[in-house]
Amino acid sequence: MASKKTKICTPTDEIRYSLYEHSVQDAPEQVRLFDRFYRELGGEEPQILREDFAGTFWISCEWVKSGERRQAVAIDNSDSPLEYGKAHHLAELDKQQQERVAILKQDVRERIQPGIDIAAVCNFSFFGLKSRKDFLEYLRSVHASLRGDGIMILEMVGGPGFIRIPEKETRTYRHESGDRKGKKWYTYRWIHKSFDPISRNGVYSIEFQMASGERYKDSFVYDWRVWTIPEVRDCLEDAGFSTSVVYWEMDDEDDEGEVFCQTDKGLDDDDTWLCYVVAKK
Ligand SMILES: C[S@@+](CC[C@H](N)C(=O)[O-])C[C@H]1O[C@@H](n2cnc3c(N)ncnc32)[C@H](O)[C@@H]1O
């Protein structure tokens, strides 16, 4: 294919959320992992999921599809991702499934009705809560909403590679079906803009470069505090959680075909690591 001339454009919400989901989310896999973590921490049949910083709440919609009694509460404080989620994920559910998804447009620190089995925050979104005060307020709100055997799952990232400036991760995707199957579709770029080691505040962005020429710079920009695992576990304890464990992303699958394994020791040669911190009420 002849390369097209690049032009810098602003993506519509439709474009940026669909490319974001395609590049960085796998909601069915996350539902499977949440179920597994809940059972491994001693629970039996998780029914009610709280998806925090839910964005387009794809995980909530997959959750209600995965069991007839399952319900989800999706919380986000912004209209645009919620509207995308309603048009794309909620609309795909049948009426009975739709009734089992509650969408709350509010701050994650606000209190909600108790009764939650699993509260989850994916793609490091709690890094947006930068002060210990705000983070603790959030964790206490989650703690109060959980049932007695409820768990909280926090997806985290870190390592020297994650705080290196400048740094870029690039992945190219090809069309998966249709006339253009196998042809280059777009390139996803994760860009490190700044990192301050004193505050651990970092600014990151996502851009998409379409094979058709459009370059969507700064489709998403994140201004985060890159929390460390011990800080997060200490805050969980201070918020009242009884215990927490870490599921570390391994390079290879274990005997059960799992990539995330519970461990007390991270692999220190990982330039950038991913893990889930899972806390019990
Ligand atoms: C990085 S996106 C995460 C989207 C999706 N959950 C995922 O895993 O990819 C972060 C989302 O958090 C929302 N958000 C940020 N601060 C929030 C807050 N204090 N309360 C509720 N939602 C918040 C934003 O509107 C945005 O949709």
The ligand as an SDF file (V2000), in Angstrom:
LIG
                    3D

 27 29  0  0  0  0  0  0  0  0999 V2000
   -8.1510    5.6550   31.7490 C   0  0  0  0  0  0  0  0  0  0  0  0
   -9.9140    5.8050   31.6830 S   0  0  0  0  0  0  0  0  0  0  0  0
  -10.3150    4.1370   32.0760 C   0  0  0  0  0  0  0  0  0  0  0  0
  -11.3020    3.4870   31.1670 C   0  0  0  0  0  0  0  0  0  0  0  0
  -11.5160    2.0100   31.4120 C   0  0  0  0  0  0  0  0  0  0  0  0
  -12.0530    1.7490   32.7100 N   0  0  0  0  0  0  0  0  0  0  0  0
  -10.2740    1.1810   31.2080 C   0  0  0  0  0  0  0  0  0  0  0  0
   -9.9620    0.3380   32.0290 O   0  0  0  0  0  0  0  0  0  0  0  0
   -9.5970    1.3300   30.2070 O   0  0  0  0  0  0  0  0  0  0  0  0
  -10.2700    6.6780   33.1680 C   0  0  0  0  0  0  0  0  0  0  0  0
  -11.7310    7.0360   33.3640 C   0  0  0  0  0  0  0  0  0  0  0  0
  -11.8960    7.5190   34.6950 O   0  0  0  0  0  0  0  0  0  0  0  0
  -12.8260    8.5910   34.7120 C   0  0  0  0  0  0  0  0  0  0  0  0
  -12.5440    9.3520   35.9640 N   0  0  0  0  0  0  0  0  0  0  0  0
  -11.4460   10.0810   36.2570 C   0  0  0  0  0  0  0  0  0  0  0  0
  -11.5080   10.5360   37.5230 N   0  0  0  0  0  0  0  0  0  0  0  0
  -12.6780   10.0740   38.0470 C   0  0  0  0  0  0  0  0  0  0  0  0
  -13.3050   10.2080   39.3110 C   0  0  0  0  0  0  0  0  0  0  0  0
  -12.7230   10.8920   40.3110 N   0  0  0  0  0  0  0  0  0  0  0  0
  -14.5000    9.6030   39.5170 N   0  0  0  0  0  0  0  0  0  0  0  0
  -15.0870    8.8940   38.5090 C   0  0  0  0  0  0  0  0  0  0  0  0
  -14.5230    8.7310   37.2920 N   0  0  0  0  0  0  0  0  0  0  0  0
  -13.3370    9.3130   37.0570 C   0  0  0  0  0  0  0  0  0  0  0  0
  -12.6030    9.3140   33.3980 C   0  0  0  0  0  0  0  0  0  0  0  0
  -13.7540    9.9970   32.9910 O   0  0  0  0  0  0  0  0  0  0  0  0
  -12.2490    8.1560   32.4650 C   0  0  0  0  0  0  0  0  0  0  0  0
  -13.3810    7.6840   31.7680 O   0  0  0  0  0  0  0  0  0  0  0  0
  1  2  1  0
  2  3  1  0
  2 10  1  0
  3  4  1  0
  4  5  1  0
  5  6  1  0
  5  7  1  0
  7  8  2  0
  7  9  1  0
 10 11  1  0
 11 12  1  0
 11 26  1  0
 12 13  1  0
 13 14  1  0
 13 24  1  0
 14 15  1  0
 14 23  1  0
 15 16  2  0
 16 17  1  0
 17 18  1  0
 17 23  2  0
 18 19  1  0
 18 20  2  0
 20 21  1  0
 21 22  2  0
 22 23  1  0
 24 25  1  0
 24 26  1  0
 26 27  1  0
M  CHG  2   2   1   9  -1
M  END
$$$$
